[in-house]
Structure formats: C-alpha cells, structure tokens
Amino acid sequence: MVRQRVSSGNEYEQAYGYSRAVRVDDRIFVAGTAPIAKDGNDVPEDAASQARLVCSIIVDALKEAGATADEVVRTRMYITDAADSEQVGLVHGEVFAAARPASTMVVVKALLDPRWKVEIEAEAVLSH
C-alpha cells in the first residue's frame, strides 16, 4: 500500500493530526473542506461563493494527488441553512458535472466557524 499525504499548509493539520487529502493506491480521500482562503482573505459571505472556494480547494488537493474532479465518486456536503441548498447544489453541479458522484447534503446546526455556511468532503478513484 502506497500512501501520499496532501497538505494545504493549514496550521491545524499538524496540531490536529490530519491531512487535506490522502491518496492510498488508486483512491483519494479529501477531508472536510471549509471556505478558508490560502491568501488569508475573509470568508465569502454567501453560500455559493463559499462553495466555489471550497470546491477550488478540493480540486487543487485532487490535482496534487494525481486526480481530477471528473474522478470524484462521492461527496458529502454540510450546510448550516437548508435555504442555501440550491446555491451549494448548483455550484457542486458545475464542478462535478462530468463525474456526477454519489452525493449527500446534510443540514447541520453549525460548523466550526460561525461564518462558514458550507463544508464539503470528496472521494475519488483514479481511472488511469
């Protein structure tokens, strides 16, 4: 078994003992991803912008692990307000249109930062 870890450089990865993504052989697991910009910019206010940022972080992690969004087979979306489901779902559809992964969207009471409206996990299986 070959294991590759992908780091986003987040200070919590080492402290909390996790990786942004882990590749094991032909499978890639992307951790729950929140709308945290690498450049330190503020969290976008609306759910669609947050979902776009989250998806871009996920796609970057997939790329570093040798995959594309088209190889994603499973996603889990956590949102804090059911009213945001359409916005988040449409962004998810833009990014994962070709893959059409098995997906779940769950409304949760809160995420770790009260500004976050969405967090997404992804799993991919390499096709090459």
Backbone bond lengths (Angstrom), bond angles and torsions (degrees), N, CA, C in turn:
res aa  C-N    CA-C-N  psi(-1)  N-CA   C-N-CA  omega(-1)  CA-C   N-CA-C  phi
1 M - - - 1.458 - - 1.521 108.30 -
2 V 1.327 115.19 128.60 1.456 121.54 177.18 1.526 108.17 -105.49
3 R 1.337 115.88 129.61 1.464 120.84 -179.10 1.527 108.94 -119.78
4 Q 1.334 115.13 129.21 1.461 121.99 176.52 1.516 107.50 -122.91
5 R 1.320 116.78 130.22 1.461 121.30 176.95 1.524 109.71 -103.10
6 V 1.324 115.54 139.16 1.460 121.95 176.17 1.518 107.00 -114.35
7 S 1.324 115.60 126.99 1.459 120.92 -179.30 1.517 110.12 -109.29
8 S 1.315 115.37 144.13 1.466 119.51 174.14 1.521 110.43 -96.09
9 G 1.339 116.26 -4.46 1.455 120.18 -178.07 1.516 113.40 85.09
10 N 1.317 116.20 4.31 1.460 121.17 179.65 1.526 109.27 -65.11
11 E 1.323 116.42 134.00 1.462 121.28 -178.31 1.525 113.02 -60.66
12 Y 1.316 117.36 -23.45 1.454 120.52 -176.60 1.526 113.28 -79.74
13 E 1.324 117.44 -18.34 1.462 119.83 -178.49 1.524 111.39 -57.29
14 Q 1.316 116.72 -50.37 1.462 120.37 179.90 1.530 110.52 -68.66
15 A 1.318 116.50 -46.52 1.469 120.60 -176.35 1.526 111.93 -63.74
16 Y 1.329 117.18 -39.54 1.464 120.96 -176.25 1.528 112.62 -97.07
17 G 1.325 117.00 -6.23 1.455 121.09 176.46 1.512 114.82 71.61
18 Y 1.332 117.61 51.54 1.465 119.91 177.06 1.526 110.00 -142.50
19 S 1.311 115.65 169.62 1.463 122.88 177.06 1.523 108.66 -124.15
20 R 1.321 116.78 153.70 1.461 120.37 175.53 1.522 109.22 -59.81
21 A 1.347 115.09 -42.76 1.457 119.81 178.04 1.520 108.66 -149.36
22 V 1.320 114.70 155.89 1.457 121.49 175.73 1.529 107.30 -134.12
23 R 1.328 114.13 129.98 1.469 119.57 174.24 1.519 108.16 -105.83
24 V 1.315 116.57 128.21 1.454 123.29 174.81 1.524 106.19 -125.32
25 D 1.327 115.02 109.86 1.459 121.42 -176.32 1.532 109.54 54.88
26 D 1.337 118.92 -115.87 1.463 120.69 -176.41 1.533 113.23 -99.03
27 R 1.331 117.31 10.94 1.469 120.68 -178.25 1.519 110.10 -114.61
28 I 1.321 115.42 141.66 1.464 121.55 178.19 1.518 108.37 -127.53
29 F 1.318 115.34 130.05 1.461 122.71 -179.91 1.524 107.63 -116.37
30 V 1.334 116.80 119.98 1.457 121.33 178.73 1.518 107.71 -104.05
31 A 1.325 115.60 125.02 1.460 122.10 -178.16 1.517 111.50 -62.64
32 G 1.310 115.42 163.56 1.460 120.42 173.02 1.522 108.87 -50.42
33 T 1.319 116.15 125.14 1.459 121.90 -172.33 1.517 109.58 -117.85
34 A 1.312 115.08 123.51 1.466 122.57 -178.22 1.529 109.82 -102.50
35 P 1.318 117.44 165.52 1.471 121.25 -177.22 1.529 113.05 -80.21
36 I 1.341 115.14 69.23 1.463 121.14 179.93 1.521 108.02 -111.64
37 A 1.309 117.14 112.91 1.464 121.80 -178.68 1.527 110.21 -74.52
38 K 1.338 116.34 137.62 1.467 121.20 178.79 1.516 111.71 -62.77
39 D 1.325 116.34 -31.58 1.462 120.00 -175.86 1.529 112.61 -83.00
40 G 1.317 117.05 4.60 1.460 120.51 177.30 1.516 114.46 81.78
41 N 1.335 117.48 4.72 1.462 119.92 177.60 1.520 110.44 -61.51
42 D 1.312 115.49 157.92 1.451 120.63 178.38 1.522 111.13 -63.07
43 V 1.317 115.35 158.12 1.451 122.41 176.52 1.529 108.26 -66.97
44 P 1.339 118.82 129.33 1.465 119.44 176.14 1.527 109.95 -57.26
45 E 1.321 116.14 150.16 1.462 120.03 -174.77 1.518 113.97 -81.17
46 D 1.338 117.94 -37.22 1.468 118.67 -174.56 1.520 111.19 -95.39
47 A 1.324 115.03 155.57 1.461 121.75 -175.29 1.527 112.61 -62.85
48 A 1.325 118.06 -38.04 1.465 120.26 -179.41 1.527 110.84 -64.24
49 S 1.311 117.83 -44.49 1.471 121.39 179.09 1.521 110.67 -65.16
50 Q 1.324 116.71 -38.80 1.456 120.10 176.76 1.528 110.26 -64.10
51 A 1.321 117.01 -43.60 1.463 120.76 179.75 1.528 111.00 -63.04
52 R 1.337 117.88 -39.40 1.473 121.04 177.64 1.528 110.73 -62.15
53 L 1.337 116.29 -44.01 1.460 120.47 179.03 1.527 110.28 -63.39
54 V 1.318 116.57 -46.42 1.469 121.25 178.84 1.524 110.37 -58.93
55 C 1.312 117.57 -47.15 1.469 120.93 -179.64 1.521 111.53 -63.27
56 S 1.330 118.18 -36.33 1.466 120.02 178.74 1.530 110.67 -67.09
57 I 1.328 117.31 -36.96 1.463 121.08 176.65 1.532 109.57 -65.17
58 I 1.324 116.40 -42.87 1.466 121.09 178.56 1.523 110.75 -62.78
59 V 1.325 117.77 -47.12 1.468 121.75 -179.55 1.530 110.41 -61.43
60 D 1.334 117.50 -39.67 1.468 120.58 177.24 1.527 111.12 -62.57
61 A 1.334 117.29 -42.63 1.471 121.13 179.10 1.519 110.50 -65.19
62 L 1.331 116.52 -42.11 1.462 120.43 177.32 1.527 110.80 -59.68
63 K 1.327 115.56 -44.96 1.465 120.35 -179.12 1.526 110.59 -60.27
64 E 1.328 116.38 -44.59 1.462 119.86 179.88 1.536 111.37 -62.48
65 A 1.322 116.07 -30.68 1.465 120.83 179.41 1.531 112.22 -87.69
66 G 1.330 117.70 -0.90 1.457 121.05 176.15 1.512 115.46 95.56
67 A 1.335 117.55 19.82 1.467 120.83 -178.23 1.516 110.99 -126.40
68 T 1.316 114.69 173.09 1.457 122.03 175.27 1.530 108.93 -124.94
69 A 1.314 115.43 169.94 1.470 120.35 176.26 1.524 110.97 -60.82
70 D 1.323 117.00 -27.49 1.466 121.08 -178.95 1.525 113.05 -69.17
71 E 1.333 117.05 -14.01 1.461 121.06 -179.45 1.529 112.88 -99.51
72 V 1.328 116.48 4.79 1.460 120.61 178.70 1.527 109.28 -73.74
73 V 1.323 115.84 131.61 1.463 121.04 -178.51 1.527 112.79 -112.84
74 R 1.342 117.39 -13.45 1.471 120.46 -176.89 1.511 109.53 -152.52
75 T 1.332 116.57 134.79 1.468 121.15 171.42 1.519 108.96 -134.25
76 R 1.314 113.55 153.66 1.464 121.32 172.96 1.518 106.77 -131.35
77 M 1.320 115.33 125.48 1.458 121.30 -179.09 1.523 108.71 -113.75
78 Y 1.314 115.11 129.24 1.457 121.29 177.77 1.522 107.10 -114.63
79 I 1.321 116.36 123.45 1.463 120.75 179.69 1.522 108.72 -125.72
80 T 1.324 115.97 152.76 1.465 120.06 -177.52 1.521 113.43 -96.01
81 D 1.327 117.12 -6.59 1.466 120.76 -179.41 1.533 108.24 -145.65
82 A 1.313 116.21 121.62 1.464 120.53 -179.30 1.529 111.75 -58.16
83 A 1.310 117.33 -26.74 1.461 120.82 179.37 1.530 112.04 -64.71
84 D 1.328 117.52 -18.77 1.467 121.50 179.14 1.531 112.56 -88.66
85 S 1.326 117.63 -0.90 1.463 120.17 -173.57 1.531 112.67 -60.32
86 E 1.314 117.68 -40.20 1.464 118.82 -178.82 1.521 111.20 -67.41
87 Q 1.334 117.19 -45.47 1.464 120.21 179.07 1.521 111.21 -57.72
88 V 1.324 116.16 -49.37 1.461 120.88 -178.47 1.529 110.11 -66.25
89 G 1.314 117.02 -42.67 1.458 120.83 179.32 1.521 112.80 -61.10
90 L 1.320 117.42 -40.50 1.464 120.48 179.76 1.524 111.84 -66.63
91 V 1.337 117.06 -40.37 1.470 119.91 176.53 1.523 109.53 -64.25
92 H 1.321 116.55 -44.98 1.470 121.24 176.79 1.529 109.20 -55.44
93 G 1.313 117.23 -43.40 1.453 121.99 179.64 1.515 113.21 -63.46
94 E 1.324 117.09 -36.09 1.467 120.75 177.02 1.523 111.00 -64.41
95 V 1.317 116.23 -45.19 1.460 121.41 -173.78 1.529 112.08 -76.91
96 F 1.326 116.48 -39.37 1.459 120.71 -173.34 1.527 113.06 -110.68
97 A 1.320 117.42 24.70 1.469 121.77 -176.89 1.519 112.51 -57.90
98 A 1.322 117.50 -42.91 1.465 120.12 -177.78 1.525 111.66 -72.46
99 A 1.319 116.89 -35.73 1.472 121.02 -177.07 1.519 112.19 -78.57
100 R 1.315 116.41 -37.41 1.470 122.22 -174.57 1.529 110.98 42.95
101 P 1.347 116.44 61.44 1.463 120.46 -176.69 1.521 112.50 -69.29
102 A 1.324 114.95 159.69 1.460 119.69 169.13 1.529 105.62 -64.34
103 S 1.312 117.03 128.74 1.467 120.18 -172.68 1.512 111.86 -135.69
104 T 1.304 113.35 151.66 1.453 121.57 175.12 1.515 107.75 -132.37
105 M 1.330 116.97 137.69 1.462 121.63 172.83 1.519 107.08 -122.67
106 V 1.326 115.51 127.01 1.450 121.79 -175.91 1.521 109.29 -126.13
107 V 1.313 116.73 135.98 1.460 121.10 173.96 1.527 107.24 -89.27
108 V 1.316 115.61 125.32 1.461 122.03 179.68 1.523 109.58 -115.01
109 K 1.294 115.56 158.52 1.463 120.20 -179.09 1.523 111.22 -64.83
110 A 1.326 116.04 -42.01 1.466 119.92 -178.95 1.515 109.43 -162.41
111 L 1.334 115.84 159.01 1.453 122.87 170.12 1.532 107.04 -108.74
112 L 1.315 118.39 176.53 1.466 120.61 -172.55 1.527 114.18 -59.97
113 D 1.303 117.37 -36.54 1.468 121.77 177.90 1.524 107.02 -108.88
114 P 1.314 118.64 127.12 1.470 120.08 -176.50 1.532 114.36 -62.19
115 R 1.326 118.10 -15.29 1.473 120.77 177.58 1.515 111.97 -79.32
116 W 1.325 117.51 -20.31 1.459 121.63 -176.47 1.510 110.57 -75.97
117 K 1.316 115.97 129.87 1.458 122.71 177.37 1.526 111.63 -104.49
118 V 1.336 116.61 -17.68 1.467 120.68 -175.40 1.529 110.91 -148.85
119 E 1.328 114.43 145.24 1.464 122.94 171.86 1.523 105.90 -141.66
120 I 1.333 116.57 139.03 1.462 120.33 -174.82 1.538 110.02 -132.79
121 E 1.333 115.98 140.07 1.470 123.95 171.99 1.520 107.82 -111.77
122 A 1.325 116.59 154.83 1.467 119.73 177.54 1.525 110.59 -145.52
123 E 1.330 114.90 151.64 1.467 122.39 174.17 1.523 106.98 -132.09
124 A 1.329 115.09 139.21 1.462 120.87 179.62 1.518 109.90 -130.28
125 V 1.315 115.43 152.43 1.463 122.56 171.76 1.520 106.55 -123.53
126 L 1.319 115.59 124.16 1.454 120.17 -177.97 1.518 110.89 -66.97
127 S 1.318 115.40 137.12 1.455 120.23 -179.12 1.519 112.81 -98.83
128 H 1.310 116.43 -0.96 1.484 119.66 -179.18 1.500 111.46 -118.83
